[in-house]
Amino acid sequence: MARFDRYIPGQFSWVDLMSPDPEASPRFYQAVFGWSPVASQDDAGGSYTMFKLQDLDVAGMGAMPDEMKSAGVPAHWNSYVTVEDVDAKAAMAQALGAELQMPVIDIAMGGELVGRMAVVVDPEGARLSLWQPGSHPGAGLANEPGSFGWNELCSRNVPAARDFYGKLFDWSFRPADPAQPDGYQEILVGDRMNGGILPWSPEMGEIPPSWSVYFSVADCDETVKRIQELGGQLLMGPTDISPGRFAVAADPQGAVFDVMFMHQPD
C-alpha cells in the first residue's frame, strides 16, 4: 500500500477540487471513489472538505468563490508540488516568466500551521499550486485505487515547458519512447517518475495548456460506467496504453479528471 507521511521537494503531493457546488460534489466523488468527505474550516473562516479513504487524506475540495463564478471560471482540479520555501519558489517562477495567480498565504486550522501555498500560471497559461508543508504533508495515500496516481501537463511548447519546470523544480525529463525524443515526456525527481508532459496535437482541438489529475482505479470501464450513471460525462476513452487503461471524464459540475487502471502502480 502506497502510504506517505512526507514528500520530497519537487514531488506532486496533493490534489484538490474547486467546485461551484460544494454540496453536490462530495456525493459524486464518494459514489465514484468511495471517499468519505470531512468538512472543516480554516482560521480565516474559509471552508474546506477533506476526502478520506482508509482513514487517510487523499484529496480536498474548496468552494468556488462568487468572484470566480462570475468571471466564468469552470470547476477544476488543482495539482500541488511540494517545495521547501514557497516564497522563494513563487519569486523564481515569476522571474522565469510565470504569473502569480494567488500570492503566498498561510493555511492554519485551530492555531496550527497546516501549510503555506501559492498558485502560479506558467508562461503557457497552465495553473499549478506550490505547497510548503506544515502539519499537512500531502496525500496520505497515493498510487492506489481511489487516490491520485499521476499528474500531466498538456503543452503546446514542450521544450519551453521542460526549460521552465526544469529550472523551477530541478526536474529532469526523458522520452517515454526513446524512438520519439520529442514525444511524451516523463518527469523525474531524482530517479523517481513524477508525472508527464503530453505534447498538444491538432486533434485535441482547443484544449488549453493545463495540468490534469489521474486517479488510480481497479477497473477503468466500471468506473466510467459509474461516472456516467451519476451524471458525469465521458470525454475520451476508455483507451489502452502501455501503462494500463485510462479515460478522461468530467464531473456533473464540469471538472475534468482522468481515471486509470495501472498494470504496475509505482
C-alpha positions in Angstrom: 0.0 0.0 0.0 1.4 3.4 -1.0 1.2 5.4 2.2 3.0 8.7 2.6 3.9 10.8 5.6 6.3 13.1 3.7 7.1 14.2 0.1 10.5 15.4 -1.2 10.7 18.9 -2.8 9.6 18.7 -6.4 7.1 15.8 -5.9 3.4 16.1 -6.6 1.9 15.7 -3.2 -1.7 16.9 -3.2 -4.8 17.5 -5.4 -7.9 19.4 -4.7 -11.1 20.4 -6.4 -12.5 23.9 -6.8 -16.3 23.3 -7.0 -19.2 25.7 -7.6 -21.5 23.2 -5.9 -19.7 22.1 -2.6 -22.8 20.1 -1.6 -23.2 18.0 -4.7 -19.5 17.4 -5.5 -18.8 15.3 -2.4 -21.7 13.0 -3.1 -20.5 12.4 -6.6 -16.9 11.6 -5.6 -18.0 9.5 -2.7 -20.0 7.3 -5.0 -17.2 7.1 -7.7 -14.2 6.5 -5.5 -15.6 5.6 -2.1 -14.2 8.7 -0.4 -15.5 10.0 2.9 -15.9 13.8 3.0 -15.0 15.6 6.2 -15.9 19.3 6.3 -13.6 21.7 8.1 -12.9 25.5 8.4 -9.6 27.3 8.5 -8.7 30.0 10.9 -9.6 32.6 8.3 -13.1 31.3 8.1 -12.8 29.5 4.8 -14.5 26.2 4.3 -12.6 23.1 3.1 -13.6 19.5 2.6 -11.0 16.7 3.2 -11.7 13.5 1.3 -10.5 10.4 3.1 -10.0 6.8 2.0 -8.9 4.1 4.5 -8.9 7.0 7.1 -6.1 8.7 5.1 -6.3 12.1 3.3 -6.5 11.5 -0.5 -7.8 14.8 -1.9 -9.6 18.0 -0.9 -12.3 20.4 -2.1 -12.8 24.1 -1.8 -16.0 26.1 -2.5 -15.5 28.3 -5.6 -15.8 32.0 -4.6 -18.5 34.1 -6.1 -16.0 36.3 -8.0 -14.6 33.2 -9.7 -18.1 32.1 -10.7 -19.0 35.5 -12.1 -15.7 35.5 -14.0 -16.7 32.3 -15.7 -14.0 30.1 -14.1 -15.0 26.5 -14.6 -14.9 23.8 -11.9 -11.4 22.3 -11.9 -8.9 20.1 -10.2 -5.6 21.6 -8.9 -2.2 19.8 -8.7 0.3 20.7 -5.9 4.0 20.4 -5.9 5.9 20.3 -2.6 8.6 23.0 -2.1 10.9 23.9 0.8 10.4 27.6 0.5 7.2 28.8 -1.2 8.2 32.4 -1.1 11.4 31.7 -3.0 9.8 29.4 -5.5 6.9 31.8 -6.2 9.5 34.6 -6.8 11.6 32.2 -9.0 8.5 31.3 -11.0 7.8 34.9 -11.7 11.4 35.5 -12.7 11.1 32.6 -15.2 8.1 34.2 -16.8 5.1 32.9 -14.8 2.3 34.9 -13.3 1.4 34.7 -9.6 -2.3 34.0 -9.6 -2.5 33.7 -5.9 0.2 35.2 -3.6 1.7 33.2 -0.8 -0.8 32.6 2.0 -0.7 30.7 5.3 -3.3 28.0 5.9 -4.0 27.5 9.6 -6.5 25.4 11.5 -7.0 25.5 15.2 -4.0 27.8 15.5 -1.8 25.2 13.8 0.0 25.9 10.5 -1.2 23.4 8.0 1.0 24.8 5.3 1.8 27.7 3.0 0.8 27.9 -0.6 0.8 29.9 -3.8 -0.7 29.4 -7.2 1.4 30.2 -10.3 0.4 30.2 -14.0 3.3 29.1 -16.2 4.3 31.0 -19.4 1.9 28.9 -21.5 -1.1 29.5 -19.1 -1.1 26.3 -17.1 -2.0 26.7 -13.5 -0.1 24.9 -10.7 -0.1 25.1 -6.9 3.0 25.3 -4.7 2.9 23.7 -1.3 5.2 24.2 1.6 4.0 21.7 4.2 3.3 22.5 7.8 1.3 19.8 9.6 -0.2 18.5 6.4 2.5 16.9 4.1 0.0 16.0 1.4 -1.9 12.8 0.5 -1.5 10.0 3.0 -2.4 7.5 0.3 -1.4 7.7 -3.4 -1.0 5.4 -6.4 -3.7 3.1 -5.0 -7.3 2.7 -6.3 -9.3 5.7 -5.2 -6.2 8.0 -4.9 -4.3 10.2 -7.3 -1.6 8.5 -9.2 -0.3 10.8 -11.9 -0.2 14.5 -12.9 0.2 15.5 -16.5 0.8 18.7 -18.4 -0.7 19.3 -21.8 1.8 21.6 -23.5 1.9 23.3 -26.9 5.6 24.0 -26.4 7.3 21.1 -24.8 10.9 22.4 -24.9 9.8 25.7 -23.2 7.9 23.7 -20.6 10.9 21.5 -19.9 13.1 24.6 -19.5 10.6 26.4 -17.2 9.9 23.4 -14.9 13.4 22.0 -15.0 14.7 25.3 -13.6 11.9 25.8 -11.2 11.8 22.3 -9.6 15.1 20.8 -10.7 13.1 18.2 -12.7 14.7 16.1 -15.3 12.9 14.6 -18.3 13.1 11.6 -20.6 11.0 10.5 -23.6 8.6 7.7 -22.8 9.6 6.2 -26.2 13.3 6.7 -26.9 12.4 6.5 -30.6 10.3 9.6 -30.3 12.5 12.1 -28.3 10.0 14.9 -28.9 7.0 12.8 -27.9 5.6 12.2 -24.4 8.0 13.2 -21.7 8.3 11.5 -18.3 9.1 13.9 -15.4 11.7 12.7 -12.9 12.6 13.8 -9.4 15.9 12.2 -8.9 15.3 8.7 -10.4 11.6 8.6 -9.5 8.9 9.2 -12.1 6.8 12.2 -11.0 4.4 12.9 -13.9 4.4 13.6 -17.6 4.2 16.2 -20.3 1.8 15.4 -23.2 2.6 17.4 -26.4 -0.6 19.1 -27.8 -1.7 17.8 -31.1 -4.4 19.2 -33.5 -6.9 16.5 -32.8 -7.1 17.8 -29.2 -8.8 20.9 -30.5 -8.9 24.0 -28.3 -7.7 22.3 -25.1 -5.6 24.9 -23.4 -2.3 24.2 -21.7 -3.2 22.7 -18.3 -2.3 20.2 -15.6 -4.6 17.2 -15.3 -5.0 14.7 -12.4 -5.2 11.0 -12.9 -6.9 8.9 -10.2 -6.0 5.2 -10.0 -8.9 2.7 -10.2 -9.2 -1.0 -10.0 -11.4 -1.2 -13.2 -11.4 1.7 -15.7 -14.6 0.6 -17.5 -16.6 0.0 -14.4 -15.5 3.4 -13.1 -16.5 5.1 -16.3 -19.9 3.4 -16.2 -20.4 4.7 -12.6 -19.3 8.2 -13.5 -21.9 8.3 -16.3 -24.7 6.8 -14.1 -24.0 9.6 -11.6 -24.3 12.4 -14.1 -20.7 12.8 -15.2 -19.5 12.8 -18.8 -17.1 10.6 -20.7 -14.8 12.8 -22.8 -12.4 10.2 -24.1 -11.8 6.5 -23.9 -11.5 4.1 -22.3 -8.2 3.6 -24.1 -5.4 1.1 -23.7 -1.9 2.5 -23.4 1.3 0.7 -22.3 1.0 1.5 -18.5 -2.7 0.5 -18.4 -6.2 1.6 -19.4 -7.5 5.2 -19.0 -10.4 7.5 -19.7 -11.0 11.2 -19.4 -14.2 12.3 -17.7 -15.9 15.4 -16.3 -18.0 15.5 -13.1 -21.5 17.0 -13.1 -20.1 20.5 -12.4 -17.7 20.2 -15.4 -14.4 19.5 -13.6 -12.2 17.3 -15.8 -10.2 14.4 -14.4 -8.7 11.2 -15.7 -9.1 7.6 -14.3 -6.6 4.9 -14.9 -6.1 1.3 -14.2 -2.3 0.8 -13.9 -0.7 -2.5 -14.7 2.1 -1.9 -12.2 1.5 1.1 -10.0 4.6 2.7 -8.6 
